[in-house]
Amino acid sequence: MRKLQEILEKIKPQTKSKWEWQILPELKMPVWVVKGNQSGKVLAISAGVHGCEYVGIAAVKRAFESLDADKISGMILFFPLINAAGFYQGKKQIMPLDEERKNLNRIFPGKRDGTLAERLAHRLEEQLYPEIDFLLDLHGGDIDEDMQDLLFFSENVSKTVRDVAENIASCMPIPYRLCSQAENGFYSRAAKMGTPALLLEIGSGGKFSDEEVIRCLECIEVAQRALGIVQGEVSVNQEQKCSQRTEYVFAASDGFWHRMAKAGDRVKKGDVLGEIKSLEDVLLQRVIAKFDGVVWYGQTGFGVSSQTHLLAYGAEE
């Protein structure tokens, strides 16, 4: 297998290309590249880590088609389908080709000799991170998720890495940016290893609209301008709010989930956000807000299993 560095070095300036990267012996990944007419930053834009989160996938297709290689500096790497099998088979979150059907976004840094998903995570860290200056990972609400538009940036990283990511996030047309302590995801591991990165969430319920795709494209444009890849100024979104505190709630048992708050709802301390009941309507779990805040996202499915991610809410600051 050829190293990504060797492939990128052979790409000629002022070109657009599409090819498949043999990232593992048994796995090829589509990569689309736009290389400008002069040196500059390298931006990676990824979509389809989760196969049923469609806004980012649609936006990547449009973004690549709209770019003119003669009018950019540096290089943009588009990864339209990180988890292609998950997309084509309609499998939420997991990688269906993985022996243990793992969630790629929960297993970084992966393992050199692990399952397919673990080896993919290891290979992405080893081959991709050193070649890029910024990673924008596109996500959205899965088929059973209600999602508020959000941006995540990493907290437990160097100040330089955090500042670059947060400064770019603050210019995007998204109402909330969240400080995250996660370290086992595609974007968060990149940040931990020294590459500034953001995770962008747009869309809900495994659906996408033209309006949502356009909003995602506007965020991509902000990243390109902020990095000097395309010409144009960026300005801070004065209406965007930052949250340093998020509460993640999981199911304590199997049961019937009755949600009482949806994404974007403002809640007060003491509000009941949802309940899990048994088949016979016995109360098994009641979710009560611990503080005033906003619901970031939540489970829309009726039946849930133990440890299902029910919802997340956070404080506005």
C-alpha positions in Angstrom: 0.0 0.0 0.0 1.3 3.4 -0.9 1.6 6.1 1.8 -0.8 9.0 1.5 2.2 11.4 1.6 3.6 9.8 -1.6 0.3 10.0 -3.4 -0.3 13.7 -2.4 3.2 14.7 -3.5 2.5 13.5 -7.1 -0.6 15.6 -7.5 0.0 18.5 -9.8 -0.9 22.1 -9.0 -4.1 23.6 -10.3 -5.8 20.3 -10.6 -8.9 18.5 -9.3 -8.8 14.7 -9.0 -10.8 11.8 -7.7 -9.2 8.5 -6.7 -9.4 5.6 -4.3 -6.9 5.2 -1.5 -6.0 1.7 -0.6 -6.0 2.5 3.1 -6.1 -1.2 4.2 -5.4 -4.4 2.2 -9.2 -5.1 2.1 -10.5 -1.5 2.1 -10.4 1.4 -0.4 -11.6 4.9 0.4 -12.7 7.6 -2.0 -10.5 10.7 -1.9 -11.2 13.9 -3.9 -8.4 16.5 -4.0 -8.3 20.1 -5.1 -4.8 21.5 -5.4 -4.3 25.2 -5.9 -1.9 27.3 -7.9 0.4 28.1 -5.0 1.5 26.6 -1.7 -0.7 27.0 1.4 -2.6 25.2 4.1 -4.0 21.7 3.7 -7.6 21.2 4.8 -9.2 17.8 5.2 -13.0 17.6 5.1 -14.6 14.3 6.0 -18.1 12.9 5.9 -19.8 9.6 6.3 -17.9 8.4 9.4 -21.5 7.5 10.4 -23.3 6.2 7.3 -26.8 7.6 8.0 -25.7 11.2 8.7 -26.4 12.7 5.2 -26.0 16.5 5.3 -22.2 16.4 5.3 -22.0 13.8 2.6 -24.2 15.9 0.3 -22.3 19.0 1.2 -18.9 17.5 0.3 -20.2 16.5 -3.1 -21.3 20.1 -3.8 -18.2 21.7 -2.3 -15.8 19.7 -4.5 -17.9 20.4 -7.6 -17.9 24.2 -6.9 -14.2 24.7 -6.4 -11.9 26.1 -9.0 -8.3 24.9 -8.5 -7.0 28.1 -10.2 -8.5 30.2 -7.4 -7.2 28.4 -4.3 -3.9 28.2 -2.4 -2.8 25.0 -0.7 -4.9 21.9 -1.0 -8.3 20.5 0.1 -8.7 16.8 0.7 -12.3 15.6 0.6 -13.3 12.3 2.2 -16.9 11.9 1.1 -17.5 8.4 2.5 -15.2 7.4 5.3 -17.6 4.5 6.1 -19.0 3.7 2.6 -20.5 0.4 3.6 -22.4 2.0 6.5 -23.8 4.5 4.0 -24.8 2.1 1.3 -26.2 -0.4 3.8 -28.0 2.2 5.9 -26.3 1.1 9.1 -26.4 3.8 11.8 -23.1 4.6 13.5 -21.3 1.2 13.2 -19.0 0.0 10.5 -20.8 -3.1 9.0 -17.5 -4.4 7.5 -15.9 -4.5 11.0 -15.8 -8.0 12.6 -17.3 -6.5 15.8 -19.4 -3.8 14.1 -17.6 -1.1 16.0 -18.3 2.7 15.9 -15.2 4.2 14.2 -15.8 7.5 16.1 -15.3 5.8 19.5 -12.1 3.8 19.0 -9.2 6.1 18.2 -6.2 5.8 18.2 -7.2 2.3 17.1 -4.8 -0.7 16.8 -2.3 -1.8 14.2 -3.4 -5.4 14.5 -7.0 -4.9 15.6 -10.4 -5.3 13.9 -11.0 -3.5 10.6 -12.3 -0.4 12.3 -9.5 -0.3 14.7 -6.9 -0.7 11.9 -8.6 2.0 9.9 -8.5 4.4 12.9 -4.8 3.6 13.3 -4.1 4.1 9.7 -5.9 7.5 9.5 -3.9 8.7 12.5 -0.6 7.4 11.1 -1.2 8.6 7.5 -3.6 11.5 7.4 -3.0 13.7 10.5 0.7 14.5 9.6 -0.3 15.7 6.1 -3.0 18.3 7.1 -3.3 21.6 8.9 -6.9 21.3 9.8 -9.7 18.7 9.9 -13.4 19.5 9.6 -15.4 16.3 10.3 -19.0 16.5 9.2 -21.8 14.8 11.1 -25.5 15.1 11.9 -28.4 13.5 13.7 -28.6 9.8 12.9 -31.9 8.0 11.9 -33.0 7.9 15.5 -31.5 11.2 16.7 -33.0 14.7 17.1 -30.1 17.2 16.7 -29.5 20.9 17.3 -26.9 22.4 15.0 -23.6 22.2 16.9 -19.9 22.6 16.7 -17.5 20.6 19.0 -13.9 21.6 19.7 -11.4 19.8 22.0 -10.6 21.0 25.4 -7.7 18.7 26.5 -5.2 19.9 23.9 -2.5 22.5 23.5 -3.7 26.1 23.7 -2.5 26.7 20.2 -4.6 23.9 18.8 -7.6 24.8 20.8 -7.4 28.5 19.8 -7.2 27.8 16.1 -10.2 25.5 16.2 -12.3 27.7 18.4 -11.5 30.8 16.4 -12.7 29.2 13.2 -15.7 27.7 14.9 -16.7 31.1 16.3 -17.1 32.4 12.7 -19.4 29.7 11.5 -23.2 30.2 11.2 -24.0 27.7 13.9 -25.7 28.8 17.2 -23.6 26.8 19.6 -20.0 25.6 20.0 -19.3 23.1 22.7 -16.1 22.3 24.5 -15.6 18.6 24.5 -13.4 16.3 26.6 -13.7 13.4 24.3 -10.4 12.0 23.0 -11.4 8.8 21.1 -13.0 10.2 18.0 -11.7 11.1 14.5 -11.5 14.8 15.1 -10.7 14.7 18.8 -7.7 12.4 18.3 -6.4 14.7 15.5 -6.6 17.6 18.0 -4.8 15.6 20.7 -2.0 14.8 18.2 -1.6 18.5 17.3 -3.9 19.0 14.3 -6.6 21.6 14.9 -10.0 20.1 14.3 -13.8 20.6 14.6 -16.8 18.3 14.5 -19.8 19.9 12.9 -23.3 18.6 13.5 -26.1 19.7 11.1 -29.4 17.8 10.5 -31.6 15.3 12.3 -33.3 12.0 11.8 -31.1 10.7 9.0 -32.6 13.3 6.7 -31.2 16.3 4.8 -32.6 19.4 3.2 -31.2 21.8 0.7 -31.2 24.5 3.4 -29.1 22.3 5.7 -26.7 21.4 3.0 -26.2 25.1 2.2 -25.6 25.9 5.8 -22.9 23.2 5.9 -21.4 24.6 2.7 -21.2 28.0 4.5 -19.3 26.4 7.3 -16.9 24.8 4.9 -16.4 28.2 3.2 -15.5 29.8 6.6 -12.8 27.1 7.2 -11.4 27.7 3.7 -11.3 31.4 4.1 -9.9 31.3 7.7 -7.0 29.1 6.5 -6.3 31.3 3.5 -7.1 28.6 1.0 -9.7 30.8 -0.7 -9.9 34.6 -0.6 -12.3 36.4 1.6 -12.7 37.7 5.1 -14.3 35.9 8.0 -16.1 37.6 10.9 -17.1 36.4 14.4 -20.7 35.2 14.7 -21.8 37.5 17.5 -25.0 35.4 18.1 -23.1 32.1 18.7 -22.9 30.9 22.2 -20.2 28.7 23.9 -21.0 25.9 26.3 -18.3 24.5 28.7 -20.7 22.2 30.4 -22.7 19.3 28.9 -24.5 16.5 30.6 -24.7 13.1 28.8 -27.6 10.8 29.8 -27.7 7.0 29.1 -30.4 4.4 29.6 -30.1 2.5 32.8 -32.0 -0.5 31.4 -34.0 -1.7 28.4 -37.4 -0.1 28.1 -39.8 2.2 26.4 -38.4 5.8 26.1 -40.8 8.6 26.5 -39.0 11.8 25.7 -40.3 15.1 27.0 -37.8 17.6 25.5 -36.5 17.8 22.0 -33.3 19.3 20.5 -33.2 23.0 20.9 -35.6 23.2 23.8 -34.5 25.4 26.8 -35.0 23.5 30.1 -34.9 24.5 33.7 -33.3 22.7 36.6 -35.7 20.1 37.8 -37.6 19.7 34.5 -38.4 16.1 33.6 -36.7 15.5 30.2 -37.9 11.9 29.7 -38.7 8.6 31.3 -38.1 4.9 30.6 -40.9 2.6 31.4 -41.3 -1.2 31.2 -43.8 -3.0 29.0 -46.2 -2.9 31.9 -45.7 0.9 32.3 -43.5 0.5 35.4 -41.2 3.5 35.8 -37.6 2.4 35.4 -35.8 5.7 35.0 -36.7 9.4 35.1 -34.3 11.9 33.6 -34.3 15.3 35.4 -32.4 18.3 34.4 -29.5 19.1 36.8 -29.2 22.7 35.7 -30.8 25.3 33.3 -29.7 24.8 29.7 -30.5 23.7 26.2 -31.1 20.2 24.8 -28.3 19.5 22.3 -29.7 16.2 20.9 -31.8 13.2 21.9 -33.0 9.7 21.1 -36.2 9.7 19.2 -36.7 5.9 19.2 -39.4 4.4 21.3 -37.5 1.2 22.3 -34.1 1.6 23.9 -31.5 -0.8 25.3 -29.4 -0.4 28.4 -26.6 2.2 27.8 -28.4 3.8 24.8 -27.4 7.4 24.6 -30.7 9.1 25.5 -29.9 12.8 25.3 -27.4 15.5 26.0 -28.0 19.0 27.3 -25.7 21.9 28.2 -25.5 25.2 29.9 -25.4 28.4 27.8 -22.5 30.7 28.6 
